[in-house]
């Protein structure tokens, strides 16, 4: 626990000022975290990012991450969209399976691209959310952190019915509900302190959906780790695991806030 607290304090001291600063420093940070996340997910399947196919996958990831402003400039300059570049990466990976005579397979290529998409889309919306306003980033982080804490303490105190034991044995239905409830309470307080929505009803509905999908995001990563028989996605954050361990919920919440037109 002591190690977790020390890591959290150091990470917060580095992370929060850059989020508040925004601009290039924030974008570079997001690209770096996404690259580490891709490294972690490829490693689960025993694929190295430090390889020809790894660098092609990283190219696809960076294409997915490209902020809207950059993508517009790219389109004006080259006539190509960022999706075009991502599709080039797909073709290169498929070609690579032939070059190496299936030592790197079609299945590996599919896993690599889906991994880049999973990591890339979530972190892309991190950049887009910051561009929309710091208050939206704070709201997203608030939902994720309060849901996680509420689920943990409620589950520990009242948890009896397992939520999804095959995927995450320690999660309970009571904890799931407690997480959503806690998120709603803190979202209302945040709205009272710093209005972020046109009405409390919209705020509550969005919070409920975001809290639920944040927990789904956590379960998705748990399922991935269980399938590949790994405890943590990585060890870059002592006591906390890897980047994906810390950002799994946020990778679902951030795109969702845009899909619901709450951010924009």
PATI-103793 format. One record per residue (C-alpha): residue number from 1; residue in one letter; chain; x, y, z. Coordinates in pm, whole numbers. Each point is the difference from the previous one (the first is absolute). Example, Ala and Ser with C-alpha at 12.3 -4.5 7.8 and 13.67 -1.06 7.14 Angstrom:
2
<r><seq>1</seq><type>A</type><mol>A</mol><X>1230</X><Y>-450</Y><Z>780</Z></r>
<r><seq>2</seq><type>S</type><mol>A</mol><X>137</X><Y>344</Y><Z>-66</Z></r>
//
This chain:
264
<r><seq>1</seq><type>X</type><mol>A</mol><X>0</X><Y>0</Y><Z>0</Z></r>
<r><seq>2</seq><type>X</type><mol>A</mol><X>286</X><Y>238</Y><Z>85</Z></r>
<r><seq>3</seq><type>X</type><mol>A</mol><X>152</X><Y>-53</Y><Z>-344</Z></r>
<r><seq>4</seq><type>X</type><mol>A</mol><X>-337</X><Y>61</Y><Z>-168</Z></r>
<r><seq>5</seq><type>X</type><mol>A</mol><X>-43</X><Y>329</Y><Z>186</Z></r>
<r><seq>6</seq><type>X</type><mol>A</mol><X>353</X><Y>122</Y><Z>-80</Z></r>
<r><seq>7</seq><type>X</type><mol>A</mol><X>-42</X><Y>-89</Y><Z>-369</Z></r>
<r><seq>8</seq><type>X</type><mol>A</mol><X>-341</X><Y>172</Y><Z>-12</Z></r>
<r><seq>9</seq><type>X</type><mol>A</mol><X>138</X><Y>321</Y><Z>153</Z></r>
<r><seq>10</seq><type>X</type><mol>A</mol><X>301</X><Y>13</Y><Z>-236</Z></r>
<r><seq>11</seq><type>X</type><mol>A</mol><X>-215</X><Y>-84</Y><Z>-305</Z></r>
<r><seq>12</seq><type>X</type><mol>A</mol><X>-259</X><Y>263</Y><Z>92</Z></r>
<r><seq>13</seq><type>X</type><mol>A</mol><X>271</X><Y>263</Y><Z>56</Z></r>
<r><seq>14</seq><type>X</type><mol>A</mol><X>129</X><Y>-62</Y><Z>-354</Z></r>
<r><seq>15</seq><type>X</type><mol>A</mol><X>-328</X><Y>-74</Y><Z>-177</Z></r>
<r><seq>16</seq><type>X</type><mol>A</mol><X>-239</X><Y>269</Y><Z>128</Z></r>
<r><seq>17</seq><type>X</type><mol>A</mol><X>218</X><Y>308</Y><Z>-80</Z></r>
<r><seq>18</seq><type>X</type><mol>A</mol><X>48</X><Y>-124</Y><Z>-359</Z></r>
<r><seq>19</seq><type>X</type><mol>A</mol><X>-375</X><Y>-59</Y><Z>-38</Z></r>
<r><seq>20</seq><type>X</type><mol>A</mol><X>-66</X><Y>353</Y><Z>124</Z></r>
<r><seq>21</seq><type>X</type><mol>A</mol><X>270</X><Y>142</Y><Z>-230</Z></r>
<r><seq>22</seq><type>X</type><mol>A</mol><X>-137</X><Y>-176</Y><Z>-310</Z></r>
<r><seq>23</seq><type>X</type><mol>A</mol><X>150</X><Y>72</Y><Z>-343</Z></r>
<r><seq>24</seq><type>X</type><mol>A</mol><X>307</X><Y>-181</Y><Z>-128</Z></r>
<r><seq>25</seq><type>X</type><mol>A</mol><X>118</X><Y>-132</Y><Z>338</Z></r>
<r><seq>26</seq><type>X</type><mol>A</mol><X>-336</X><Y>-167</Y><Z>60</Z></r>
<r><seq>27</seq><type>X</type><mol>A</mol><X>-19</X><Y>-146</Y><Z>-352</Z></r>
<r><seq>28</seq><type>X</type><mol>A</mol><X>353</X><Y>-139</Y><Z>29</Z></r>
<r><seq>29</seq><type>X</type><mol>A</mol><X>-89</X><Y>-153</Y><Z>337</Z></r>
<r><seq>30</seq><type>X</type><mol>A</mol><X>-308</X><Y>-167</Y><Z>-146</Z></r>
<r><seq>31</seq><type>X</type><mol>A</mol><X>200</X><Y>-137</Y><Z>-295</Z></r>
<r><seq>32</seq><type>X</type><mol>A</mol><X>257</X><Y>-140</Y><Z>245</Z></r>
<r><seq>33</seq><type>X</type><mol>A</mol><X>-264</X><Y>-163</Y><Z>223</Z></r>
<r><seq>34</seq><type>X</type><mol>A</mol><X>-177</X><Y>-147</Y><Z>-302</Z></r>
<r><seq>35</seq><type>X</type><mol>A</mol><X>330</X><Y>-144</Y><Z>-130</Z></r>
<r><seq>36</seq><type>X</type><mol>A</mol><X>60</X><Y>-166</Y><Z>337</Z></r>
<r><seq>37</seq><type>X</type><mol>A</mol><X>-359</X><Y>-129</Y><Z>-2</Z></r>
<r><seq>38</seq><type>X</type><mol>A</mol><X>58</X><Y>-152</Y><Z>-345</Z></r>
<r><seq>39</seq><type>X</type><mol>A</mol><X>325</X><Y>-157</Y><Z>122</Z></r>
<r><seq>40</seq><type>X</type><mol>A</mol><X>-194</X><Y>-158</Y><Z>289</Z></r>
<r><seq>41</seq><type>X</type><mol>A</mol><X>-282</X><Y>-142</Y><Z>-209</Z></r>
<r><seq>42</seq><type>X</type><mol>A</mol><X>237</X><Y>-143</Y><Z>-263</Z></r>
<r><seq>43</seq><type>X</type><mol>A</mol><X>213</X><Y>-157</Y><Z>272</Z></r>
<r><seq>44</seq><type>X</type><mol>A</mol><X>-306</X><Y>-190</Y><Z>128</Z></r>
<r><seq>45</seq><type>X</type><mol>A</mol><X>0</X><Y>-193</Y><Z>-328</Z></r>
<r><seq>46</seq><type>X</type><mol>A</mol><X>378</X><Y>-32</Y><Z>-2</Z></r>
<r><seq>47</seq><type>X</type><mol>A</mol><X>35</X><Y>256</Y><Z>-279</Z></r>
<r><seq>48</seq><type>X</type><mol>A</mol><X>286</X><Y>248</Y><Z>23</Z></r>
<r><seq>49</seq><type>X</type><mol>A</mol><X>-49</X><Y>365</Y><Z>-80</Z></r>
<r><seq>50</seq><type>X</type><mol>A</mol><X>375</X><Y>11</Y><Z>-77</Z></r>
<r><seq>51</seq><type>X</type><mol>A</mol><X>-39</X><Y>-183</Y><Z>-331</Z></r>
<r><seq>52</seq><type>X</type><mol>A</mol><X>-105</X><Y>72</Y><Z>-357</Z></r>
<r><seq>53</seq><type>X</type><mol>A</mol><X>-364</X><Y>-88</Y><Z>72</Z></r>
<r><seq>54</seq><type>X</type><mol>A</mol><X>20</X><Y>187</Y><Z>331</Z></r>
<r><seq>55</seq><type>X</type><mol>A</mol><X>112</X><Y>322</Y><Z>-168</Z></r>
<r><seq>56</seq><type>X</type><mol>A</mol><X>-271</X><Y>-34</Y><Z>-265</Z></r>
<r><seq>57</seq><type>X</type><mol>A</mol><X>-259</X><Y>-43</Y><Z>277</Z></r>
<r><seq>58</seq><type>X</type><mol>A</mol><X>145</X><Y>304</Y><Z>179</Z></r>
<r><seq>59</seq><type>X</type><mol>A</mol><X>-41</X><Y>194</Y><Z>-325</Z></r>
<r><seq>60</seq><type>X</type><mol>A</mol><X>-368</X><Y>-101</Y><Z>-7</Z></r>
<r><seq>61</seq><type>X</type><mol>A</mol><X>-38</X><Y>105</Y><Z>365</Z></r>
<r><seq>62</seq><type>X</type><mol>A</mol><X>150</X><Y>344</Y><Z>-66</Z></r>
<r><seq>63</seq><type>X</type><mol>A</mol><X>-236</X><Y>40</Y><Z>-297</Z></r>
<r><seq>64</seq><type>X</type><mol>A</mol><X>-301</X><Y>-75</Y><Z>222</Z></r>
<r><seq>65</seq><type>X</type><mol>A</mol><X>131</X><Y>243</Y><Z>262</Z></r>
<r><seq>66</seq><type>X</type><mol>A</mol><X>37</X><Y>292</Y><Z>-238</Z></r>
<r><seq>67</seq><type>X</type><mol>A</mol><X>-201</X><Y>297</Y><Z>135</Z></r>
<r><seq>68</seq><type>X</type><mol>A</mol><X>-274</X><Y>141</Y><Z>-223</Z></r>
<r><seq>69</seq><type>X</type><mol>A</mol><X>200</X><Y>318</Y><Z>-64</Z></r>
<r><seq>70</seq><type>X</type><mol>A</mol><X>300</X><Y>-200</Y><Z>-121</Z></r>
<r><seq>71</seq><type>X</type><mol>A</mol><X>-220</X><Y>-230</Y><Z>-207</Z></r>
<r><seq>72</seq><type>X</type><mol>A</mol><X>-156</X><Y>299</Y><Z>-177</Z></r>
<r><seq>73</seq><type>X</type><mol>A</mol><X>345</X><Y>143</Y><Z>-83</Z></r>
<r><seq>74</seq><type>X</type><mol>A</mol><X>111</X><Y>-342</Y><Z>-123</Z></r>
<r><seq>75</seq><type>X</type><mol>A</mol><X>-302</X><Y>-24</Y><Z>-228</Z></r>
<r><seq>76</seq><type>X</type><mol>A</mol><X>63</X><Y>346</Y><Z>-143</Z></r>
<r><seq>77</seq><type>X</type><mol>A</mol><X>370</X><Y>-70</Y><Z>-53</Z></r>
<r><seq>78</seq><type>X</type><mol>A</mol><X>1</X><Y>-359</Y><Z>-129</Z></r>
<r><seq>79</seq><type>X</type><mol>A</mol><X>-360</X><Y>-76</Y><Z>-97</Z></r>
<r><seq>80</seq><type>X</type><mol>A</mol><X>3</X><Y>-299</Y><Z>238</Z></r>
<r><seq>81</seq><type>X</type><mol>A</mol><X>-193</X><Y>-51</Y><Z>321</Z></r>
<r><seq>82</seq><type>X</type><mol>A</mol><X>141</X><Y>-159</Y><Z>312</Z></r>
<r><seq>83</seq><type>X</type><mol>A</mol><X>-219</X><Y>-304</Y><Z>-68</Z></r>
<r><seq>84</seq><type>X</type><mol>A</mol><X>176</X><Y>-36</Y><Z>-335</Z></r>
<r><seq>85</seq><type>X</type><mol>A</mol><X>332</X><Y>-24</Y><Z>184</Z></r>
<r><seq>86</seq><type>X</type><mol>A</mol><X>-145</X><Y>-253</Y><Z>246</Z></r>
<r><seq>87</seq><type>X</type><mol>A</mol><X>-121</X><Y>-211</Y><Z>-295</Z></r>
<r><seq>88</seq><type>X</type><mol>A</mol><X>350</X><Y>16</Y><Z>-150</Z></r>
<r><seq>89</seq><type>X</type><mol>A</mol><X>125</X><Y>-151</Y><Z>324</Z></r>
<r><seq>90</seq><type>X</type><mol>A</mol><X>-256</X><Y>-282</Y><Z>-33</Z></r>
<r><seq>91</seq><type>X</type><mol>A</mol><X>122</X><Y>-77</Y><Z>-353</Z></r>
<r><seq>92</seq><type>X</type><mol>A</mol><X>362</X><Y>5</Y><Z>116</Z></r>
<r><seq>93</seq><type>X</type><mol>A</mol><X>-74</X><Y>-240</Y><Z>286</Z></r>
<r><seq>94</seq><type>X</type><mol>A</mol><X>-180</X><Y>-240</Y><Z>-233</Z></r>
<r><seq>95</seq><type>X</type><mol>A</mol><X>291</X><Y>20</Y><Z>-244</Z></r>
<r><seq>96</seq><type>X</type><mol>A</mol><X>238</X><Y>-70</Y><Z>286</Z></r>
<r><seq>97</seq><type>X</type><mol>A</mol><X>-180</X><Y>-330</Y><Z>76</Z></r>
<r><seq>98</seq><type>X</type><mol>A</mol><X>100</X><Y>-115</Y><Z>-351</Z></r>
<r><seq>99</seq><type>X</type><mol>A</mol><X>359</X><Y>128</Y><Z>23</Z></r>
<r><seq>100</seq><type>X</type><mol>A</mol><X>65</X><Y>-193</Y><Z>323</Z></r>
<r><seq>101</seq><type>X</type><mol>A</mol><X>-193</X><Y>-307</Y><Z>-123</Z></r>
<r><seq>102</seq><type>X</type><mol>A</mol><X>-264</X><Y>12</Y><Z>273</Z></r>
<r><seq>103</seq><type>X</type><mol>A</mol><X>240</X><Y>25</Y><Z>292</Z></r>
<r><seq>104</seq><type>X</type><mol>A</mol><X>-208</X><Y>312</Y><Z>56</Z></r>
<r><seq>105</seq><type>X</type><mol>A</mol><X>-354</X><Y>-107</Y><Z>-82</Z></r>
<r><seq>106</seq><type>X</type><mol>A</mol><X>-327</X><Y>153</Y><Z>-118</Z></r>
<r><seq>107</seq><type>X</type><mol>A</mol><X>-128</X><Y>-46</Y><Z>356</Z></r>
<r><seq>108</seq><type>X</type><mol>A</mol><X>301</X><Y>192</Y><Z>134</Z></r>
<r><seq>109</seq><type>X</type><mol>A</mol><X>-64</X><Y>282</Y><Z>-248</Z></r>
<r><seq>110</seq><type>X</type><mol>A</mol><X>-368</X><Y>15</Y><Z>99</Z></r>
<r><seq>111</seq><type>X</type><mol>A</mol><X>91</X><Y>8</Y><Z>370</Z></r>
<r><seq>112</seq><type>X</type><mol>A</mol><X>258</X><Y>273</Y><Z>-62</Z></r>
<r><seq>113</seq><type>X</type><mol>A</mol><X>-239</X><Y>229</Y><Z>-188</Z></r>
<r><seq>114</seq><type>X</type><mol>A</mol><X>-286</X><Y>-52</Y><Z>246</Z></r>
<r><seq>115</seq><type>X</type><mol>A</mol><X>245</X><Y>68</Y><Z>284</Z></r>
<r><seq>116</seq><type>X</type><mol>A</mol><X>112</X><Y>322</Y><Z>-168</Z></r>
<r><seq>117</seq><type>X</type><mol>A</mol><X>-364</X><Y>98</Y><Z>-53</Z></r>
<r><seq>118</seq><type>X</type><mol>A</mol><X>-97</X><Y>-83</Y><Z>361</Z></r>
<r><seq>119</seq><type>X</type><mol>A</mol><X>285</X><Y>207</Y><Z>142</Z></r>
<r><seq>120</seq><type>X</type><mol>A</mol><X>0</X><Y>267</Y><Z>-270</Z></r>
<r><seq>121</seq><type>X</type><mol>A</mol><X>-368</X><Y>95</Y><Z>-3</Z></r>
<r><seq>122</seq><type>X</type><mol>A</mol><X>-14</X><Y>36</Y><Z>378</Z></r>
<r><seq>123</seq><type>X</type><mol>A</mol><X>310</X><Y>219</Y><Z>20</Z></r>
<r><seq>124</seq><type>X</type><mol>A</mol><X>-104</X><Y>196</Y><Z>-311</Z></r>
<r><seq>125</seq><type>X</type><mol>A</mol><X>-312</X><Y>106</Y><Z>187</Z></r>
<r><seq>126</seq><type>X</type><mol>A</mol><X>218</X><Y>93</Y><Z>296</Z></r>
<r><seq>127</seq><type>X</type><mol>A</mol><X>166</X><Y>259</Y><Z>-227</Z></r>
<r><seq>128</seq><type>X</type><mol>A</mol><X>-335</X><Y>112</Y><Z>-144</Z></r>
<r><seq>129</seq><type>X</type><mol>A</mol><X>-156</X><Y>30</Y><Z>346</Z></r>
<r><seq>130</seq><type>X</type><mol>A</mol><X>287</X><Y>216</Y><Z>123</Z></r>
<r><seq>131</seq><type>X</type><mol>A</mol><X>-41</X><Y>220</Y><Z>-310</Z></r>
<r><seq>132</seq><type>X</type><mol>A</mol><X>-369</X><Y>45</Y><Z>91</Z></r>
<r><seq>133</seq><type>X</type><mol>A</mol><X>88</X><Y>120</Y><Z>350</Z></r>
<r><seq>134</seq><type>X</type><mol>A</mol><X>178</X><Y>-104</Y><Z>318</Z></r>
<r><seq>135</seq><type>X</type><mol>A</mol><X>-335</X><Y>-25</Y><Z>178</Z></r>
<r><seq>136</seq><type>X</type><mol>A</mol><X>-99</X><Y>-296</Y><Z>-216</Z></r>
<r><seq>137</seq><type>X</type><mol>A</mol><X>324</X><Y>-183</Y><Z>78</Z></r>
<r><seq>138</seq><type>X</type><mol>A</mol><X>-55</X><Y>59</Y><Z>371</Z></r>
<r><seq>139</seq><type>X</type><mol>A</mol><X>-358</X><Y>-127</Y><Z>-35</Z></r>
<r><seq>140</seq><type>X</type><mol>A</mol><X>114</X><Y>-318</Y><Z>-177</Z></r>
<r><seq>141</seq><type>X</type><mol>A</mol><X>272</X><Y>-66</Y><Z>257</Z></r>
<r><seq>142</seq><type>X</type><mol>A</mol><X>-249</X><Y>71</Y><Z>280</Z></r>
<r><seq>143</seq><type>X</type><mol>A</mol><X>-245</X><Y>-256</Y><Z>-138</Z></r>
<r><seq>144</seq><type>X</type><mol>A</mol><X>268</X><Y>-267</Y><Z>-38</Z></r>
<r><seq>145</seq><type>X</type><mol>A</mol><X>165</X><Y>55</Y><Z>338</Z></r>
<r><seq>146</seq><type>X</type><mol>A</mol><X>-321</X><Y>31</Y><Z>203</Z></r>
<r><seq>147</seq><type>X</type><mol>A</mol><X>-155</X><Y>-300</Y><Z>-174</Z></r>
<r><seq>148</seq><type>X</type><mol>A</mol><X>310</X><Y>-206</Y><Z>74</Z></r>
<r><seq>149</seq><type>X</type><mol>A</mol><X>19</X><Y>110</Y><Z>363</Z></r>
<r><seq>150</seq><type>X</type><mol>A</mol><X>-376</X><Y>-32</Y><Z>57</Z></r>
<r><seq>151</seq><type>X</type><mol>A</mol><X>-4</X><Y>-349</Y><Z>-152</Z></r>
<r><seq>152</seq><type>X</type><mol>A</mol><X>296</X><Y>-110</Y><Z>210</Z></r>
<r><seq>153</seq><type>X</type><mol>A</mol><X>-125</X><Y>121</Y><Z>338</Z></r>
<r><seq>154</seq><type>X</type><mol>A</mol><X>-365</X><Y>-93</Y><Z>-61</Z></r>
<r><seq>155</seq><type>X</type><mol>A</mol><X>100</X><Y>-344</Y><Z>-124</Z></r>
<r><seq>156</seq><type>X</type><mol>A</mol><X>231</X><Y>-54</Y><Z>293</Z></r>
<r><seq>157</seq><type>X</type><mol>A</mol><X>-268</X><Y>100</Y><Z>251</Z></r>
<r><seq>158</seq><type>X</type><mol>A</mol><X>-318</X><Y>-140</Y><Z>-157</Z></r>
<r><seq>159</seq><type>X</type><mol>A</mol><X>110</X><Y>-216</Y><Z>-292</Z></r>
<r><seq>160</seq><type>X</type><mol>A</mol><X>-158</X><Y>-347</Y><Z>-14</Z></r>
<r><seq>161</seq><type>X</type><mol>A</mol><X>-114</X><Y>-69</Y><Z>-356</Z></r>
<r><seq>162</seq><type>X</type><mol>A</mol><X>284</X><Y>-43</Y><Z>-249</Z></r>
<r><seq>163</seq><type>X</type><mol>A</mol><X>-27</X><Y>225</Y><Z>-305</Z></r>
<r><seq>164</seq><type>X</type><mol>A</mol><X>202</X><Y>-205</Y><Z>-249</Z></r>
<r><seq>165</seq><type>X</type><mol>A</mol><X>214</X><Y>-259</Y><Z>183</Z></r>
<r><seq>166</seq><type>X</type><mol>A</mol><X>140</X><Y>-155</Y><Z>-320</Z></r>
<r><seq>167</seq><type>X</type><mol>A</mol><X>157</X><Y>334</Y><Z>-91</Z></r>
<r><seq>168</seq><type>X</type><mol>A</mol><X>59</X><Y>183</Y><Z>328</Z></r>
<r><seq>169</seq><type>X</type><mol>A</mol><X>-65</X><Y>-214</Y><Z>311</Z></r>
<r><seq>170</seq><type>X</type><mol>A</mol><X>15</X><Y>287</Y><Z>250</Z></r>
<r><seq>171</seq><type>X</type><mol>A</mol><X>-262</X><Y>227</Y><Z>-163</Z></r>
<r><seq>172</seq><type>X</type><mol>A</mol><X>-355</X><Y>-11</Y><Z>136</Z></r>
<r><seq>173</seq><type>X</type><mol>A</mol><X>-339</X><Y>126</Y><Z>-113</Z></r>
<r><seq>174</seq><type>X</type><mol>A</mol><X>-23</X><Y>207</Y><Z>319</Z></r>
<r><seq>175</seq><type>X</type><mol>A</mol><X>337</X><Y>156</Y><Z>-79</Z></r>
<r><seq>176</seq><type>X</type><mol>A</mol><X>-111</X><Y>71</Y><Z>-357</Z></r>
<r><seq>177</seq><type>X</type><mol>A</mol><X>-309</X><Y>186</Y><Z>125</Z></r>
<r><seq>178</seq><type>X</type><mol>A</mol><X>202</X><Y>176</Y><Z>270</Z></r>
<r><seq>179</seq><type>X</type><mol>A</mol><X>246</X><Y>123</Y><Z>-261</Z></r>
<r><seq>180</seq><type>X</type><mol>A</mol><X>-275</X><Y>151</Y><Z>-215</Z></r>
<r><seq>181</seq><type>X</type><mol>A</mol><X>-167</X><Y>159</Y><Z>304</Z></r>
<r><seq>182</seq><type>X</type><mol>A</mol><X>325</X><Y>153</Y><Z>122</Z></r>
<r><seq>183</seq><type>X</type><mol>A</mol><X>72</X><Y>142</Y><Z>-345</Z></r>
<r><seq>184</seq><type>X</type><mol>A</mol><X>-345</X><Y>164</Y><Z>-13</Z></r>
<r><seq>185</seq><type>X</type><mol>A</mol><X>51</X><Y>165</Y><Z>339</Z></r>
<r><seq>186</seq><type>X</type><mol>A</mol><X>340</X><Y>143</Y><Z>-92</Z></r>
<r><seq>187</seq><type>X</type><mol>A</mol><X>-123</X><Y>108</Y><Z>-344</Z></r>
<r><seq>188</seq><type>X</type><mol>A</mol><X>-281</X><Y>199</Y><Z>162</Z></r>
<r><seq>189</seq><type>X</type><mol>A</mol><X>247</X><Y>166</Y><Z>238</Z></r>
<r><seq>190</seq><type>X</type><mol>A</mol><X>229</X><Y>80</Y><Z>-295</Z></r>
<r><seq>191</seq><type>X</type><mol>A</mol><X>-294</X><Y>149</Y><Z>-193</Z></r>
<r><seq>192</seq><type>X</type><mol>A</mol><X>-85</X><Y>215</Y><Z>301</Z></r>
<r><seq>193</seq><type>X</type><mol>A</mol><X>360</X><Y>123</Y><Z>32</Z></r>
<r><seq>194</seq><type>X</type><mol>A</mol><X>81</X><Y>28</Y><Z>-372</Z></r>
<r><seq>195</seq><type>X</type><mol>A</mol><X>-304</X><Y>-36</Y><Z>-232</Z></r>
<r><seq>196</seq><type>X</type><mol>A</mol><X>82</X><Y>-230</Y><Z>-290</Z></r>
<r><seq>197</seq><type>X</type><mol>A</mol><X>-345</X><Y>-93</Y><Z>-128</Z></r>
<r><seq>198</seq><type>X</type><mol>A</mol><X>-315</X><Y>192</Y><Z>-93</Z></r>
<r><seq>199</seq><type>X</type><mol>A</mol><X>-207</X><Y>-203</Y><Z>247</Z></r>
<r><seq>200</seq><type>X</type><mol>A</mol><X>41</X><Y>-237</Y><Z>291</Z></r>
<r><seq>201</seq><type>X</type><mol>A</mol><X>-215</X><Y>-261</Y><Z>-178</Z></r>
<r><seq>202</seq><type>X</type><mol>A</mol><X>238</X><Y>-15</Y><Z>-298</Z></r>
<r><seq>203</seq><type>X</type><mol>A</mol><X>296</X><Y>-7</Y><Z>238</Z></r>
<r><seq>204</seq><type>X</type><mol>A</mol><X>-143</X><Y>-295</Y><Z>197</Z></r>
<r><seq>205</seq><type>X</type><mol>A</mol><X>-91</X><Y>-201</Y><Z>-311</Z></r>
<r><seq>206</seq><type>X</type><mol>A</mol><X>345</X><Y>54</Y><Z>-152</Z></r>
<r><seq>207</seq><type>X</type><mol>A</mol><X>167</X><Y>-84</Y><Z>332</Z></r>
<r><seq>208</seq><type>X</type><mol>A</mol><X>-193</X><Y>-327</Y><Z>33</Z></r>
<r><seq>209</seq><type>X</type><mol>A</mol><X>88</X><Y>-110</Y><Z>-354</Z></r>
<r><seq>210</seq><type>X</type><mol>A</mol><X>364</X><Y>108</Y><Z>37</Z></r>
<r><seq>211</seq><type>X</type><mol>A</mol><X>36</X><Y>-171</Y><Z>337</Z></r>
<r><seq>212</seq><type>X</type><mol>A</mol><X>-145</X><Y>-324</Y><Z>-136</Z></r>
<r><seq>213</seq><type>X</type><mol>A</mol><X>221</X><Y>0</Y><Z>-307</Z></r>
<r><seq>214</seq><type>X</type><mol>A</mol><X>302</X><Y>95</Y><Z>209</Z></r>
<r><seq>215</seq><type>X</type><mol>A</mol><X>-53</X><Y>-321</Y><Z>196</Z></r>
<r><seq>216</seq><type>X</type><mol>A</mol><X>-50</X><Y>-187</Y><Z>-327</Z></r>
<r><seq>217</seq><type>X</type><mol>A</mol><X>335</X><Y>136</Y><Z>-118</Z></r>
<r><seq>218</seq><type>X</type><mol>A</mol><X>160</X><Y>-138</Y><Z>314</Z></r>
<r><seq>219</seq><type>X</type><mol>A</mol><X>-161</X><Y>-340</Y><Z>-63</Z></r>
<r><seq>220</seq><type>X</type><mol>A</mol><X>119</X><Y>0</Y><Z>-362</Z></r>
<r><seq>221</seq><type>X</type><mol>A</mol><X>360</X><Y>38</Y><Z>112</Z></r>
<r><seq>222</seq><type>X</type><mol>A</mol><X>-51</X><Y>-262</Y><Z>271</Z></r>
<r><seq>223</seq><type>X</type><mol>A</mol><X>-133</X><Y>-241</Y><Z>-263</Z></r>
<r><seq>224</seq><type>X</type><mol>A</mol><X>301</X><Y>73</Y><Z>-221</Z></r>
<r><seq>225</seq><type>X</type><mol>A</mol><X>247</X><Y>-64</Y><Z>282</Z></r>
<r><seq>226</seq><type>X</type><mol>A</mol><X>-181</X><Y>-315</Y><Z>110</Z></r>
<r><seq>227</seq><type>X</type><mol>A</mol><X>0</X><Y>-135</Y><Z>-355</Z></r>
<r><seq>228</seq><type>X</type><mol>A</mol><X>375</X><Y>56</Y><Z>-37</Z></r>
<r><seq>229</seq><type>X</type><mol>A</mol><X>68</X><Y>-104</Y><Z>360</Z></r>
<r><seq>230</seq><type>X</type><mol>A</mol><X>171</X><Y>315</Y><Z>122</Z></r>
<r><seq>231</seq><type>X</type><mol>A</mol><X>-58</X><Y>169</Y><Z>336</Z></r>
<r><seq>232</seq><type>X</type><mol>A</mol><X>72</X><Y>359</Y><Z>-106</Z></r>
<r><seq>233</seq><type>X</type><mol>A</mol><X>33</X><Y>161</Y><Z>-342</Z></r>
<r><seq>234</seq><type>X</type><mol>A</mol><X>343</X><Y>132</Y><Z>101</Z></r>
<r><seq>235</seq><type>X</type><mol>A</mol><X>213</X><Y>126</Y><Z>287</Z></r>
<r><seq>236</seq><type>X</type><mol>A</mol><X>76</X><Y>360</Y><Z>-96</Z></r>
<r><seq>237</seq><type>X</type><mol>A</mol><X>-201</X><Y>121</Y><Z>301</Z></r>
<r><seq>238</seq><type>X</type><mol>A</mol><X>123</X><Y>-190</Y><Z>310</Z></r>
<r><seq>239</seq><type>X</type><mol>A</mol><X>-292</X><Y>-123</Y><Z>206</Z></r>
<r><seq>240</seq><type>X</type><mol>A</mol><X>-249</X><Y>93</Y><Z>-275</Z></r>
<r><seq>241</seq><type>X</type><mol>A</mol><X>111</X><Y>-210</Y><Z>-297</Z></r>
<r><seq>242</seq><type>X</type><mol>A</mol><X>16</X><Y>140</Y><Z>-351</Z></r>
<r><seq>243</seq><type>X</type><mol>A</mol><X>-150</X><Y>284</Y><Z>-199</Z></r>
<r><seq>244</seq><type>X</type><mol>A</mol><X>-295</X><Y>-215</Y><Z>-111</Z></r>
<r><seq>245</seq><type>X</type><mol>A</mol><X>-66</X><Y>-101</Y><Z>362</Z></r>
<r><seq>246</seq><type>X</type><mol>A</mol><X>-42</X><Y>367</Y><Z>91</Z></r>
<r><seq>247</seq><type>X</type><mol>A</mol><X>-173</X><Y>127</Y><Z>-314</Z></r>
<r><seq>248</seq><type>X</type><mol>A</mol><X>-226</X><Y>-293</Y><Z>-96</Z></r>
<r><seq>249</seq><type>X</type><mol>A</mol><X>-318</X><Y>173</Y><Z>123</Z></r>
<r><seq>250</seq><type>X</type><mol>A</mol><X>99</X><Y>338</Y><Z>-144</Z></r>
<r><seq>251</seq><type>X</type><mol>A</mol><X>53</X><Y>-157</Y><Z>-344</Z></r>
<r><seq>252</seq><type>X</type><mol>A</mol><X>-374</X><Y>-74</Y><Z>-2</Z></r>
<r><seq>253</seq><type>X</type><mol>A</mol><X>-129</X><Y>310</Y><Z>181</Z></r>
<r><seq>254</seq><type>X</type><mol>A</mol><X>175</X><Y>264</Y><Z>-212</Z></r>
<r><seq>255</seq><type>X</type><mol>A</mol><X>-133</X><Y>-116</Y><Z>-340</Z></r>
<r><seq>256</seq><type>X</type><mol>A</mol><X>-344</X><Y>-53</Y><Z>154</Z></r>
<r><seq>257</seq><type>X</type><mol>A</mol><X>-23</X><Y>361</Y><Z>119</Z></r>
<r><seq>258</seq><type>X</type><mol>A</mol><X>54</X><Y>109</Y><Z>-361</Z></r>
<r><seq>259</seq><type>X</type><mol>A</mol><X>-242</X><Y>-257</Y><Z>-144</Z></r>
<r><seq>260</seq><type>X</type><mol>A</mol><X>-265</X><Y>133</Y><Z>240</Z></r>
<r><seq>261</seq><type>X</type><mol>A</mol><X>81</X><Y>355</Y><Z>-121</Z></r>
<r><seq>262</seq><type>X</type><mol>A</mol><X>73</X><Y>98</Y><Z>358</Z></r>
<r><seq>263</seq><type>X</type><mol>A</mol><X>343</X><Y>126</Y><Z>-104</Z></r>
<r><seq>264</seq><type>X</type><mol>A</mol><X>42</X><Y>216</Y><Z>-304</Z></r>
//
